Amino acid sequence: MPFENKLRKLLEKDQPTVGTHIGIAFPLVTELVGLSGQFDYIEFAGEYHPYTDFDLINIARTAEMYGMSTMIKIDQSPRISIAERAMGIAGIQNMLFADSRTVEDVKLCVDAVRCDPKGIGGARFGRVMTKLGSLPAWVKYCDDAVVAIMIEKKKAVENLEELLSVDGVDMVQWGPADFTVSSGIPGQWTNPKVKEAELKVIKTALKMDIRPRIECSVEAMQGYIDLGVRDFCIGMDTSILSSWFNDSGKKIRETLAKI
């Protein structure tokens, strides 16, 4: 079935989900993830990496070949335009919105992916409409889009319950880096305020029947599972490559130094 949203289906069945991040738009990277057969979806970290509409199309097509869903992380502005083009032209199915601080911000995130009258999205006659073939199918495609929001600012943590009360929010992602900056403690990852805020986000989301998604190491997963977390997005292609270049490069040089 074209554009079946695996992430949405798993959430509806109350099943755990696992994704991984990519920042390299070359579709071979998406294909390598798909070949592993271990991931439900890939998240293109669009907030941090350059890309074109054609890049997103190729990522989406490649993910479809391997039965994976897709997600894009979208910066604060212009979130509506990016969401509409990612969904309608490329076929990216799910959205992670950064930098939400207020109820109005969150409402705008939800509205950006839903069709009128549920939101402000409209019919985008791009690749997706061509493949779906009808307006009713397009509306369902938009309804199925998983809306995830970043909780990463101090103000967002303070107003957490109000933000998560917005109808249409499916998942929430904790963002410690921005939280440390907005709290006046930049980079202080081990500061008790950071862990306290993270626990608040997780516990509040679970209480309100919103799925908290965690980005962590494989080794740290169990601690979050014990808290009730079932959704993870782990790994980033650029970080994996950077680690290999640094660690293996150092060992190579140390070996050569013995000659």
NORNORZI-V555133 format. One record per residue. PHI is phi in radians with two decimals (none if undefined). NEAR is the number of other C-alpha atoms within 12 Angstrom. D_FIRST is the distance of its C-alpha to the first C-alpha in Angstrom with 1 decimal. Layout:
phi=PHI near=NEAR d_first=D_FIRST
phi=PHI near=NEAR d_first=D_FIRST
This chain:
phi=none near=12 d_first=0.0
phi=-1.12 near=25 d_first=3.8
phi=1.13 near=40 d_first=6.4
phi=-1.08 near=32 d_first=5.9
phi=-1.62 near=32 d_first=9.7
phi=-1.08 near=35 d_first=11.1
phi=-1.08 near=40 d_first=14.5
phi=-1.06 near=35 d_first=14.2
phi=-1.07 near=21 d_first=12.9
phi=-1.17 near=23 d_first=15.9
phi=-1.13 near=27 d_first=18.3
phi=-1.10 near=16 d_first=17.5
phi=-1.55 near=11 d_first=18.3
phi=1.01 near=17 d_first=21.3
phi=-1.77 near=18 d_first=20.6
phi=-1.12 near=26 d_first=22.2
phi=-2.31 near=32 d_first=20.4
phi=-2.44 near=34 d_first=21.5
phi=-2.22 near=38 d_first=21.1
phi=-2.48 near=41 d_first=23.4
phi=-1.62 near=37 d_first=24.8
phi=-2.27 near=41 d_first=25.0
phi=-2.15 near=32 d_first=27.4
phi=-1.62 near=31 d_first=27.4
phi=-1.30 near=32 d_first=25.0
phi=-0.99 near=25 d_first=25.1
phi=-1.10 near=27 d_first=21.6
phi=-1.03 near=20 d_first=23.2
phi=-1.12 near=29 d_first=23.8
phi=-1.06 near=42 d_first=20.1
phi=-1.13 near=28 d_first=19.6
phi=-1.10 near=24 d_first=22.5
phi=-1.11 near=34 d_first=21.0
phi=-1.09 near=29 d_first=17.7
phi=-1.09 near=18 d_first=20.0
phi=-1.18 near=16 d_first=21.8
phi=1.21 near=19 d_first=18.9
phi=-1.89 near=19 d_first=20.7
phi=-2.14 near=32 d_first=19.1
phi=-1.40 near=37 d_first=16.3
phi=-2.77 near=46 d_first=16.5
phi=-2.02 near=52 d_first=19.0
phi=-1.93 near=47 d_first=21.2
phi=-1.46 near=45 d_first=22.8
phi=-1.42 near=33 d_first=26.3
phi=-1.16 near=33 d_first=26.7
phi=-1.19 near=26 d_first=29.9
phi=-2.00 near=20 d_first=31.8
phi=-2.29 near=24 d_first=30.5
phi=-1.33 near=17 d_first=30.5
phi=-2.89 near=25 d_first=27.4
phi=-2.13 near=19 d_first=26.4
phi=-1.01 near=26 d_first=23.3
phi=-1.15 near=22 d_first=22.7
phi=-1.06 near=30 d_first=22.9
phi=-1.13 near=42 d_first=20.2
phi=-1.03 near=32 d_first=17.9
phi=-1.18 near=30 d_first=18.6
phi=-1.11 near=43 d_first=18.1
phi=-1.10 near=46 d_first=14.7
phi=-1.05 near=32 d_first=13.5
phi=-1.14 near=32 d_first=15.2
phi=-1.07 near=42 d_first=13.8
phi=-1.03 near=31 d_first=10.1
phi=-1.05 near=24 d_first=11.5
phi=-1.90 near=27 d_first=12.8
phi=1.23 near=29 d_first=10.2
phi=-1.76 near=42 d_first=12.6
phi=-1.48 near=43 d_first=12.7
phi=-2.29 near=49 d_first=15.4
phi=-2.50 near=44 d_first=18.5
phi=-2.24 near=48 d_first=21.6
phi=-1.56 near=37 d_first=25.1
phi=-1.99 near=36 d_first=26.8
phi=-1.26 near=26 d_first=30.5
phi=-1.06 near=24 d_first=32.4
phi=-2.51 near=19 d_first=32.8
phi=-1.65 near=18 d_first=31.2
phi=-1.10 near=32 d_first=28.3
phi=-1.15 near=30 d_first=27.0
phi=-1.08 near=25 d_first=26.9
phi=-1.13 near=32 d_first=25.3
phi=-1.07 near=44 d_first=22.6
phi=-1.12 near=38 d_first=21.8
phi=-1.26 near=35 d_first=21.7
phi=-1.11 near=42 d_first=19.8
phi=-1.34 near=45 d_first=16.9
phi=-1.42 near=40 d_first=17.2
phi=-1.53 near=30 d_first=18.4
phi=-1.63 near=38 d_first=17.0
phi=1.69 near=45 d_first=13.8
phi=-1.26 near=50 d_first=15.5
phi=-1.56 near=50 d_first=14.0
phi=-2.30 near=48 d_first=17.1
phi=-2.16 near=50 d_first=20.8
phi=-2.02 near=47 d_first=24.0
phi=-1.75 near=46 d_first=27.0
phi=-1.56 near=36 d_first=30.5
phi=1.12 near=38 d_first=33.9
phi=-1.41 near=40 d_first=33.5
phi=-2.10 near=32 d_first=37.0
phi=-2.23 near=29 d_first=37.1
phi=-1.03 near=25 d_first=35.4
phi=-1.08 near=20 d_first=35.1
phi=-1.04 near=29 d_first=33.3
phi=-1.16 near=40 d_first=30.7
phi=-1.03 near=30 d_first=30.2
phi=-1.13 near=35 d_first=29.7
phi=-1.08 near=47 d_first=27.0
phi=-1.14 near=43 d_first=25.0
phi=-1.04 near=33 d_first=25.8
phi=-1.11 near=40 d_first=24.6
phi=-1.89 near=47 d_first=20.9
phi=-1.79 near=38 d_first=21.0
phi=-1.35 near=28 d_first=21.3
phi=-1.04 near=17 d_first=24.7
phi=-1.67 near=13 d_first=26.1
phi=-1.30 near=20 d_first=24.7
phi=-2.63 near=23 d_first=25.3
phi=-2.06 near=22 d_first=26.4
phi=-1.24 near=30 d_first=23.1
phi=-2.35 near=29 d_first=22.5
phi=-1.36 near=31 d_first=20.2
phi=-1.87 near=31 d_first=19.9
phi=-1.44 near=21 d_first=19.3
phi=-1.93 near=23 d_first=18.3
phi=-1.02 near=28 d_first=15.5
phi=-1.15 near=33 d_first=12.9
phi=-1.09 near=28 d_first=14.2
phi=-1.09 near=20 d_first=14.2
phi=-1.37 near=22 d_first=10.5
phi=-1.27 near=25 d_first=9.7
phi=1.49 near=19 d_first=12.5
phi=-2.71 near=16 d_first=14.2
phi=-1.16 near=19 d_first=16.3
phi=-1.02 near=15 d_first=15.1
phi=-1.16 near=22 d_first=11.5
phi=-1.11 near=35 d_first=13.6
phi=-1.06 near=29 d_first=15.8
phi=-1.13 near=24 d_first=13.1
phi=-0.99 near=37 d_first=11.9
phi=-1.23 near=44 d_first=15.6
phi=-1.12 near=30 d_first=16.3
phi=-1.35 near=33 d_first=13.9
phi=-1.04 near=44 d_first=15.8
phi=-1.40 near=42 d_first=18.1
phi=-1.79 near=44 d_first=21.6
phi=-2.01 near=43 d_first=24.0
phi=-2.15 near=48 d_first=27.6
phi=-1.39 near=44 d_first=30.4
phi=-1.92 near=45 d_first=33.6
phi=-2.46 near=33 d_first=36.0
phi=-1.86 near=33 d_first=38.9
phi=-0.99 near=33 d_first=42.0
phi=-1.10 near=24 d_first=41.6
phi=-1.16 near=37 d_first=38.0
phi=-1.16 near=39 d_first=39.2
phi=-1.12 near=25 d_first=42.1
phi=-1.83 near=25 d_first=39.9
phi=-0.97 near=35 d_first=37.1
phi=-1.10 near=29 d_first=36.8
phi=-1.12 near=24 d_first=36.9
phi=-1.13 near=37 d_first=34.1
phi=-1.36 near=42 d_first=31.9
phi=-1.42 near=25 d_first=32.7
phi=-1.17 near=27 d_first=30.6
phi=-1.12 near=24 d_first=27.8
phi=1.89 near=30 d_first=24.4
phi=-1.42 near=40 d_first=25.3
phi=-1.75 near=39 d_first=23.0
phi=-2.42 near=44 d_first=24.6
phi=-2.33 near=48 d_first=27.9
phi=-2.09 near=40 d_first=29.1
phi=-1.31 near=44 d_first=32.8
phi=-2.17 near=35 d_first=34.4
phi=-1.21 near=36 d_first=37.9
phi=-1.09 near=26 d_first=38.9
phi=-1.12 near=28 d_first=39.0
phi=-1.11 near=35 d_first=40.4
phi=-1.12 near=28 d_first=43.4
phi=-1.18 near=19 d_first=44.1
phi=-1.25 near=25 d_first=43.9
phi=-1.68 near=24 d_first=46.1
phi=1.37 near=16 d_first=48.8
phi=-2.28 near=19 d_first=48.3
phi=-0.96 near=18 d_first=46.3
phi=1.39 near=16 d_first=45.1
phi=-1.51 near=19 d_first=46.6
phi=-1.07 near=21 d_first=43.7
phi=-1.62 near=16 d_first=45.9
phi=-1.04 near=19 d_first=47.5
phi=-0.93 near=14 d_first=47.4
phi=-1.08 near=22 d_first=46.1
phi=-1.22 near=31 d_first=42.9
phi=-1.16 near=20 d_first=42.2
phi=-1.07 near=21 d_first=43.3
phi=-1.16 near=31 d_first=40.9
phi=-1.05 near=39 d_first=37.9
phi=-1.10 near=26 d_first=38.7
phi=-1.09 near=27 d_first=39.0
phi=-1.08 near=42 d_first=35.6
phi=-1.12 near=37 d_first=34.0
phi=-1.18 near=26 d_first=36.0
phi=-1.16 near=32 d_first=35.7
phi=-1.06 near=34 d_first=31.9
phi=-1.08 near=24 d_first=31.7
phi=-1.10 near=19 d_first=34.2
phi=-1.68 near=24 d_first=32.2
phi=1.11 near=23 d_first=28.9
phi=-1.89 near=35 d_first=27.4
phi=-1.40 near=38 d_first=25.9
phi=-1.39 near=42 d_first=28.3
phi=-1.87 near=41 d_first=26.8
phi=-2.09 near=40 d_first=29.4
phi=-1.83 near=30 d_first=29.9
phi=-2.75 near=27 d_first=32.5
phi=-1.41 near=17 d_first=33.5
phi=-1.05 near=17 d_first=32.2
phi=-1.15 near=11 d_first=35.8
phi=-1.54 near=16 d_first=35.7
phi=-0.99 near=22 d_first=32.6
phi=-1.05 near=17 d_first=34.5
phi=-1.05 near=16 d_first=36.7
phi=-1.30 near=24 d_first=33.9
phi=-1.04 near=20 d_first=32.2
phi=-1.10 near=12 d_first=35.6
phi=-1.44 near=24 d_first=35.4
phi=1.95 near=25 d_first=32.1
phi=-1.29 near=37 d_first=29.7
phi=-2.26 near=29 d_first=26.4
phi=-2.18 near=38 d_first=24.6
phi=-2.37 near=37 d_first=25.6
phi=-2.29 near=35 d_first=25.1
phi=-2.21 near=29 d_first=27.4
phi=1.64 near=28 d_first=28.7
phi=-2.48 near=28 d_first=28.9
phi=-0.94 near=27 d_first=28.9
phi=-1.16 near=21 d_first=32.0
phi=-1.21 near=18 d_first=33.9
phi=-1.08 near=20 d_first=33.2
phi=-1.13 near=18 d_first=34.5
phi=-1.05 near=14 d_first=37.5
phi=-1.09 near=15 d_first=38.4
phi=-1.14 near=15 d_first=38.4
phi=-1.03 near=15 d_first=40.5
phi=-1.26 near=14 d_first=43.0
phi=-1.21 near=15 d_first=43.3
phi=-1.24 near=15 d_first=43.2
phi=-1.06 near=15 d_first=45.1
phi=-1.11 near=14 d_first=47.9
phi=-1.15 near=14 d_first=48.1
phi=-1.08 near=15 d_first=48.3
phi=-1.13 near=14 d_first=51.1
phi=-1.12 near=12 d_first=52.9
phi=-1.16 near=11 d_first=52.8
phi=-1.14 near=10 d_first=54.2
phi=-1.15 near=9 d_first=56.9
phi=-1.45 near=8 d_first=58.3
phi=-1.22 near=7 d_first=59.1
